[in-house]
Amino acid sequence: MGKPDLYNEKSELLLKSNPVYKKVPVLIHNGKPVCESQLIVQYIDETFGTTGPSLLPTDPYERAVSRFWASYIDDKLFAFGFQVGRAKTEEEKAEALKETFAALEILEAAFKEYSKGKPFFGGDSVGYLDIILGGMIPTVHYGEARHGIRLFDSTRSPLLEAWADRFSALDEAKVVLPGVESLVEYSKMRQARAAAVAANS
């Protein structure tokens, strides 16, 4: 039996826990579901933050800034990067790449200001924005392996490239981040399935 397909094989528990979007991730804590990656990280920080350092800044303004940049990563950088992979023509791909690199340039400047010369968005240790952007690192490596697109590099985004290397080297990141090989394999499996469905319709 192969690995479950998290995009197409949805359990009854998932559908019940996230009836709006019907997708992972969902955290179930004390029998109550919390949906969407950013909300889950915030919930964990607020629920368990008293036992260790907080992921989000304690200052209300800095917390708001963190949430702003987290939304920016999702709404701009990740969304544009996704469009690159879905582009059907070279013109669409070029336009999506242009938007992606423009968003990355803004995020590079934000990291410089926000980190204040320290290794992470959170300063000396990993914070909320590190986790939000860190979750994208496998997708970044996948884009390079599958499409030849290098998002973080020493010319365009040297600070973020160094940050990605530091984040990926963390033991905690190594445990949870999928390897690029598994993502490429999964992508090929989905493409084969889509081609088979199209051929039979």
Disulfide bonds with the S-S distance in Angstrom:
none
